[in-house]
C-alpha cells in the first residue's frame, strides 16, 4: 500500500521550493499526500504530469463540490469560476475574456507606466527606507484592477482585508471567513446595482450589459462572484509577485544589473521569474478523475483527486535545462506559472504588463535598490511572499 505523506512541503516563510519536490520528481509514479483537511490525494510534480492533469477534460474541478476535497483550511472557499467545468465555465469565461486580450491590455501600458512612475516618485520623495509592499507592489495592481472594474478610489483600502481572508488557509475561523466573504459579496452587489443604474465605461458595466442581453448566460450571484473573483485575482498575485521578483533579483545581483543596464530585458525576466518563483505554499484546487486515467505511470481511478504542484513542474530538469538556475536567455519558456488548460489565468496579459512595468520602473529609476532588512513574510496564506519589505536605494 502506498504511504500517505503530510502536505504541503514548502515552508510558509520564504519562496524557496522544498527539496522534497525534486525527490518526488525523481521517484517513479506519484505521491499520495494529505492536506490538513479533506481526503488524501495524488500529487503530480513532473511537468508533463502536471500539464496533463490541468489540460485533460477527464479531470474535473466541479466534482470537488460533492466531495471532501483536500484543502488547507477547515472551511471551503467560494468556488466561482475556478470550481466549474465546461460548459458552465465557458459560459462565464467568455464574458470576461474580451477585456483581457493581449491587444486590449497593451493599450493600457502608457497608463500603467504612468501609475508606476507616480508611485516611484512618491517613494523617492519619502526617502528610504520604504515598505515596497505598501508603497508600490500593492497599490499598483489595486489601482489598475479597481479602475477597470469601476471601484471607487475611496473604497480600495478595504480590499486588502477581504482579499487576505479569501486566501487565508487557517488564520481565520469558519465564521470569520464567512463574514469577510459576505461583506465583500455585499459590497460588490451594491456596486453592481449602482453601475446598473449609472453605467460607466468599465468592465463591471460591460458584464452587467452582457447579463441584460441574455439573463440565461449570467445569474445575479454569478455576476457578483465573477466581479469578486476578478478583483481578488486581479491584484493579489501580482502584488505578491512584485516583491517576490525584487527579492530574487537582489539575491542575484548579476541579474538585477542586467535589468538596470537594459530595461528591455524585463520581458524575458518576467517569464523566467514566473517560472522560477515558487509562489504557492502547495498544490490547491484538486482535479477529480471522471474515469480511470494514467498519470505518471499511476492509474488514477475514477473519483480520485489529484493535486498539482506548478512550482515543481516549473523546476523540472526534464523540461527546463538547469531548472534551478535563474536565466533570462532561456529558449524554453513554456512555464505553467499562469496555469494551463481551461483554467489558464484570464488576466495573464494584464499581470505580465504590470510586472514588466514594475520591474522596468524600479530598474530605471532606483538602480541602487536594496533590502534594508529581512522581509517579513506572509503566513497561513495560499500564496507566499513578503507582507513587509523595507528597501532603500
ZIQUI-V772567 format. One record per residue. N is the residue number from 1. SS is DSSP state (helix for helix, strand for strand, loop for the rest). D_FIRST is the distance of its C-alpha to the first C-alpha in whole Angstrom. Layout:
# ZIQUI-V772567
n=N ss=SS d_first=D_FIRST
n=N ss=SS d_first=D_FIRST
This chain:
# ZIQUI-V772567
n=1 ss=loop d_first=0
n=2 ss=loop d_first=4
n=3 ss=loop d_first=6
n=4 ss=strand d_first=9
n=5 ss=strand d_first=13
n=6 ss=strand d_first=16
n=7 ss=loop d_first=18
n=8 ss=loop d_first=21
n=9 ss=loop d_first=22
n=10 ss=loop d_first=25
n=11 ss=loop d_first=28
n=12 ss=loop d_first=30
n=13 ss=loop d_first=33
n=14 ss=loop d_first=34
n=15 ss=loop d_first=33
n=16 ss=loop d_first=31
n=17 ss=loop d_first=28
n=18 ss=loop d_first=25
n=19 ss=helix d_first=24
n=20 ss=helix d_first=20
n=21 ss=helix d_first=21
n=22 ss=helix d_first=22
n=23 ss=helix d_first=19
n=24 ss=helix d_first=17
n=25 ss=helix d_first=20
n=26 ss=helix d_first=20
n=27 ss=loop d_first=16
n=28 ss=loop d_first=15
n=29 ss=loop d_first=13
n=30 ss=loop d_first=13
n=31 ss=strand d_first=12
n=32 ss=strand d_first=10
n=33 ss=strand d_first=13
n=34 ss=strand d_first=15
n=35 ss=loop d_first=19
n=36 ss=loop d_first=21
n=37 ss=strand d_first=21
n=38 ss=loop d_first=20
n=39 ss=loop d_first=16
n=40 ss=loop d_first=14
n=41 ss=strand d_first=14
n=42 ss=strand d_first=13
n=43 ss=strand d_first=16
n=44 ss=strand d_first=18
n=45 ss=loop d_first=20
n=46 ss=loop d_first=22
n=47 ss=helix d_first=25
n=48 ss=helix d_first=25
n=49 ss=helix d_first=22
n=50 ss=helix d_first=23
n=51 ss=helix d_first=26
n=52 ss=helix d_first=25
n=53 ss=helix d_first=23
n=54 ss=helix d_first=26
n=55 ss=helix d_first=29
n=56 ss=loop d_first=27
n=57 ss=loop d_first=28
n=58 ss=loop d_first=25
n=59 ss=strand d_first=24
n=60 ss=strand d_first=26
n=61 ss=loop d_first=27
n=62 ss=helix d_first=29
n=63 ss=helix d_first=26
n=64 ss=helix d_first=25
n=65 ss=helix d_first=28
n=66 ss=helix d_first=26
n=67 ss=loop d_first=23
n=68 ss=loop d_first=22
n=69 ss=loop d_first=22
n=70 ss=loop d_first=20
n=71 ss=strand d_first=23
n=72 ss=loop d_first=25
n=73 ss=loop d_first=27
n=74 ss=loop d_first=27
n=75 ss=loop d_first=30
n=76 ss=loop d_first=29
n=77 ss=loop d_first=32
n=78 ss=loop d_first=34
n=79 ss=loop d_first=33
n=80 ss=helix d_first=36
n=81 ss=helix d_first=36
n=82 ss=helix d_first=33
n=83 ss=helix d_first=31
n=84 ss=loop d_first=33
n=85 ss=loop d_first=32
n=86 ss=loop d_first=35
n=87 ss=loop d_first=37
n=88 ss=helix d_first=38
n=89 ss=helix d_first=37
n=90 ss=helix d_first=39
n=91 ss=helix d_first=42
n=92 ss=helix d_first=42
n=93 ss=helix d_first=41
n=94 ss=helix d_first=44
n=95 ss=helix d_first=46
n=96 ss=helix d_first=45
n=97 ss=helix d_first=45
n=98 ss=helix d_first=48
n=99 ss=helix d_first=49
n=100 ss=helix d_first=47
n=101 ss=loop d_first=48
n=102 ss=helix d_first=48
n=103 ss=helix d_first=52
n=104 ss=helix d_first=52
n=105 ss=helix d_first=51
n=106 ss=helix d_first=53
n=107 ss=loop d_first=56
n=108 ss=loop d_first=54
n=109 ss=helix d_first=54
n=110 ss=helix d_first=58
n=111 ss=helix d_first=57
n=112 ss=helix d_first=54
n=113 ss=helix d_first=56
n=114 ss=helix d_first=59
n=115 ss=helix d_first=56
n=116 ss=helix d_first=55
n=117 ss=helix d_first=58
n=118 ss=helix d_first=59
n=119 ss=helix d_first=56
n=120 ss=helix d_first=57
n=121 ss=helix d_first=60
n=122 ss=helix d_first=60
n=123 ss=helix d_first=57
n=124 ss=helix d_first=60
n=125 ss=helix d_first=63
n=126 ss=helix d_first=61
n=127 ss=loop d_first=60
n=128 ss=loop d_first=57
n=129 ss=loop d_first=55
n=130 ss=strand d_first=53
n=131 ss=strand d_first=50
n=132 ss=helix d_first=49
n=133 ss=helix d_first=47
n=134 ss=helix d_first=49
n=135 ss=helix d_first=52
n=136 ss=helix d_first=51
n=137 ss=helix d_first=47
n=138 ss=helix d_first=47
n=139 ss=helix d_first=50
n=140 ss=helix d_first=50
n=141 ss=helix d_first=47
n=142 ss=helix d_first=48
n=143 ss=helix d_first=52
n=144 ss=helix d_first=51
n=145 ss=helix d_first=48
n=146 ss=helix d_first=51
n=147 ss=helix d_first=54
n=148 ss=helix d_first=52
n=149 ss=helix d_first=51
n=150 ss=loop d_first=54
n=151 ss=loop d_first=53
n=152 ss=loop d_first=56
n=153 ss=helix d_first=56
n=154 ss=helix d_first=57
n=155 ss=helix d_first=54
n=156 ss=helix d_first=51
n=157 ss=helix d_first=51
n=158 ss=helix d_first=49
n=159 ss=helix d_first=46
n=160 ss=helix d_first=45
n=161 ss=helix d_first=44
n=162 ss=helix d_first=43
n=163 ss=helix d_first=40
n=164 ss=helix d_first=39
n=165 ss=helix d_first=38
n=166 ss=helix d_first=36
n=167 ss=helix d_first=34
n=168 ss=strand d_first=33
n=169 ss=loop d_first=30
n=170 ss=loop d_first=31
n=171 ss=loop d_first=34
n=172 ss=loop d_first=36
n=173 ss=loop d_first=35
n=174 ss=helix d_first=34
n=175 ss=helix d_first=38
n=176 ss=helix d_first=39
n=177 ss=helix d_first=37
n=178 ss=helix d_first=38
n=179 ss=helix d_first=42
n=180 ss=helix d_first=42
n=181 ss=helix d_first=41
n=182 ss=helix d_first=43
n=183 ss=helix d_first=46
n=184 ss=helix d_first=45
n=185 ss=helix d_first=45
n=186 ss=helix d_first=48
n=187 ss=helix d_first=50
n=188 ss=helix d_first=49
n=189 ss=helix d_first=50
n=190 ss=helix d_first=53
n=191 ss=helix d_first=53
n=192 ss=helix d_first=53
n=193 ss=helix d_first=55
n=194 ss=helix d_first=58
n=195 ss=helix d_first=57
n=196 ss=helix d_first=57
n=197 ss=helix d_first=61
n=198 ss=loop d_first=62
n=199 ss=loop d_first=60
n=200 ss=loop d_first=60
n=201 ss=loop d_first=59
n=202 ss=loop d_first=55
n=203 ss=helix d_first=52
n=204 ss=helix d_first=51
n=205 ss=helix d_first=55
n=206 ss=helix d_first=54
n=207 ss=helix d_first=50
n=208 ss=helix d_first=53
n=209 ss=helix d_first=55
n=210 ss=helix d_first=52
n=211 ss=helix d_first=51
n=212 ss=helix d_first=55
n=213 ss=helix d_first=55
n=214 ss=loop d_first=52
n=215 ss=helix d_first=51
n=216 ss=helix d_first=48
n=217 ss=helix d_first=47
n=218 ss=loop d_first=46
n=219 ss=loop d_first=46
n=220 ss=helix d_first=48
n=221 ss=helix d_first=44
n=222 ss=helix d_first=43
n=223 ss=helix d_first=46
n=224 ss=helix d_first=46
n=225 ss=helix d_first=42
n=226 ss=helix d_first=42
n=227 ss=helix d_first=45
n=228 ss=helix d_first=43
n=229 ss=helix d_first=40
n=230 ss=helix d_first=42
n=231 ss=helix d_first=44
n=232 ss=helix d_first=41
n=233 ss=helix d_first=39
n=234 ss=loop d_first=43
n=235 ss=loop d_first=43
n=236 ss=helix d_first=40
n=237 ss=helix d_first=38
n=238 ss=helix d_first=41
n=239 ss=helix d_first=43
n=240 ss=helix d_first=40
n=241 ss=helix d_first=40
n=242 ss=helix d_first=43
n=243 ss=helix d_first=43
n=244 ss=helix d_first=40
n=245 ss=helix d_first=41
n=246 ss=helix d_first=44
n=247 ss=helix d_first=42
n=248 ss=helix d_first=41
n=249 ss=helix d_first=44
n=250 ss=helix d_first=46
n=251 ss=helix d_first=43
n=252 ss=loop d_first=44
n=253 ss=helix d_first=48
n=254 ss=helix d_first=48
n=255 ss=helix d_first=46
n=256 ss=helix d_first=48
n=257 ss=helix d_first=52
n=258 ss=helix d_first=51
n=259 ss=helix d_first=51
n=260 ss=helix d_first=54
n=261 ss=helix d_first=56
n=262 ss=loop d_first=55
n=263 ss=helix d_first=54
n=264 ss=helix d_first=53
n=265 ss=helix d_first=50
n=266 ss=helix d_first=48
n=267 ss=helix d_first=47
n=268 ss=helix d_first=45
n=269 ss=helix d_first=44
n=270 ss=helix d_first=43
n=271 ss=helix d_first=40
n=272 ss=helix d_first=39
n=273 ss=helix d_first=39
n=274 ss=helix d_first=37
n=275 ss=helix d_first=34
n=276 ss=helix d_first=34
n=277 ss=loop d_first=34
n=278 ss=loop d_first=31
n=279 ss=loop d_first=32
n=280 ss=strand d_first=29
n=281 ss=loop d_first=27
n=282 ss=loop d_first=24
n=283 ss=loop d_first=23
n=284 ss=loop d_first=24
n=285 ss=loop d_first=25
n=286 ss=loop d_first=22
n=287 ss=strand d_first=22
n=288 ss=strand d_first=21
n=289 ss=strand d_first=20
n=290 ss=loop d_first=23
n=291 ss=loop d_first=22
n=292 ss=loop d_first=19
n=293 ss=strand d_first=19
n=294 ss=strand d_first=18
n=295 ss=strand d_first=18
n=296 ss=loop d_first=17
n=297 ss=loop d_first=16
n=298 ss=strand d_first=13
n=299 ss=strand d_first=14
n=300 ss=strand d_first=15
n=301 ss=loop d_first=15
n=302 ss=loop d_first=18
n=303 ss=loop d_first=19
n=304 ss=loop d_first=16
n=305 ss=strand d_first=17
n=306 ss=strand d_first=18
n=307 ss=strand d_first=19
n=308 ss=strand d_first=21
n=309 ss=loop d_first=23
n=310 ss=helix d_first=26
n=311 ss=helix d_first=27
n=312 ss=helix d_first=25
n=313 ss=helix d_first=26
n=314 ss=loop d_first=29
n=315 ss=loop d_first=29
n=316 ss=loop d_first=27
n=317 ss=loop d_first=29
n=318 ss=loop d_first=28
n=319 ss=loop d_first=30
n=320 ss=loop d_first=33
n=321 ss=loop d_first=34
n=322 ss=loop d_first=34
n=323 ss=loop d_first=32
n=324 ss=loop d_first=33
n=325 ss=loop d_first=36
n=326 ss=loop d_first=39
n=327 ss=loop d_first=41
n=328 ss=loop d_first=44
n=329 ss=loop d_first=44
n=330 ss=loop d_first=41
n=331 ss=loop d_first=41
n=332 ss=loop d_first=38
n=333 ss=loop d_first=38
n=334 ss=loop d_first=36
n=335 ss=loop d_first=34
n=336 ss=loop d_first=31
n=337 ss=loop d_first=33
n=338 ss=loop d_first=35
n=339 ss=loop d_first=32
n=340 ss=loop d_first=32
n=341 ss=helix d_first=32
n=342 ss=helix d_first=34
n=343 ss=helix d_first=33
n=344 ss=loop d_first=35
n=345 ss=loop d_first=37
n=346 ss=loop d_first=40
n=347 ss=loop d_first=42
n=348 ss=helix d_first=41
n=349 ss=helix d_first=44
n=350 ss=helix d_first=46
n=351 ss=helix d_first=43
n=352 ss=helix d_first=44
n=353 ss=helix d_first=48
n=354 ss=helix d_first=48
n=355 ss=helix d_first=45
n=356 ss=helix d_first=48
n=357 ss=helix d_first=51
n=358 ss=helix d_first=50
n=359 ss=helix d_first=49
n=360 ss=helix d_first=52
n=361 ss=helix d_first=54
n=362 ss=helix d_first=53
n=363 ss=helix d_first=53
n=364 ss=helix d_first=57
n=365 ss=helix d_first=58
n=366 ss=loop d_first=56
n=367 ss=loop d_first=56
n=368 ss=loop d_first=56
n=369 ss=loop d_first=53
n=370 ss=strand d_first=51
n=371 ss=strand d_first=48
n=372 ss=loop d_first=51
n=373 ss=loop d_first=48
n=374 ss=loop d_first=44
n=375 ss=loop d_first=43
n=376 ss=strand d_first=41
n=377 ss=strand d_first=38
n=378 ss=loop d_first=37
n=379 ss=loop d_first=34
n=380 ss=loop d_first=32
n=381 ss=strand d_first=32
n=382 ss=loop d_first=30
n=383 ss=strand d_first=33
n=384 ss=loop d_first=33
n=385 ss=loop d_first=37
n=386 ss=strand d_first=40
n=387 ss=strand d_first=42
n=388 ss=strand d_first=45
n=389 ss=loop d_first=46
n=390 ss=strand d_first=49
n=391 ss=strand d_first=51
n=392 ss=strand d_first=54
n=393 ss=loop d_first=56
